[in-house]
């Protein structure tokens, strides 16, 4: 089988690649290789809607009708190898597919720190819709569940399981939850909230081993002193770019597939987009909106266009137990930074400036103005504009 364009991966980057191609070429043949068991869906909704459950196609990004309209063939299979020399690939079901241009949007895969014990094979991962469905079915019969990971996925999953009346312990290797995105104040606020809802937090510790017991339980060793009996252990610890096929094929890779500003890899006919990519400044994004943008650029340029990627500012919105958390482009370095901090009843704002221009922001419980804060960061509002819009009493740390 031969196609003008083959896209590996049917997440948002892969879907947007189709739009990019069609903006340049309306007749070329396109094959989308979908590695999952259903139509492409919005993965971020899995943890947010986990407690209430979801229908199989509830979070679908694009319908079958849309693919027909775009004249795209969707293949539910997995890519096992790529040949740059013959411009072909082989799938799990032994299909040999040749391509003129290839777009790799294979996303990312769960990671888990080394864990010993004969119960390691009982670990559950929470990444795909199928895994979410499996976990939900098992959770209905469980009373105690341990979640590994204190990022967005772990926190949302722990809160969802608590809403299902499960006894939940959350283990995180860092002293602070959401440490990549929150400051100490927001992290402490979140920790207190989870604990008041009955979630046991075990911070600055690692799961060392998981062992089976005679009564069907799992004995989990955490750090040097903690041993817990549980029904399930769920890994929601983080992800890494899925680069195995690209690396074996000979494409330049580091942590992700190395791309230039045009989303082109080290091979002129191979492009990449989304979580799988590593950019010229060695950054990995993992952001939904950036993956959308990268997909359009990769598709358009693969079809002969000339677009360049511009860094998207990170933005995170999370609602847990009716508390709204917002983080955008939080700078990680402590130096060369001016700040404005504001407390107003149950609300909290922290704005970060460089040369009196807004570069990032944190916020708690002002959901209505989240878009305004996002606009302010994107437009680099002045310090005076921010103070006028958002603060009453300014506290300068």
Secondary structure, DSSP 8 states (H G I E B T S, - for coil): -EEEEEEE--SHHHHHHHHHHHHH-SSS-EEEEE-SSSS-B-TTHHHHTTTT---TTTTBSS-HHHHHHTTEEEEE--EEEEETTTTEEEETT--EEEEEEEEE---EEE-----BSTTGGG-EE--SHHHHHHHHHHHTT-SEEEEE--SHHHHHHHHHHHHTT-EEEEEESSSSTTTTT--HHHHHHHHHHHHHTT-EEEES--EEEEEE-TTS-EEEEETTTEEEEESEEEE---EEE--HHHHHHT--BSSSEE--TTSB-SSTTEEE-GGGEE-TTS-----HHHHHHHHHHHHHHHTT----------EEEEEETTEEEEEES-----SS-EEEEEEETTEEEEEEEETTEEEEEEEES-GGGHHHHHHHHHTT-BHHHHHHHH-SS-B--
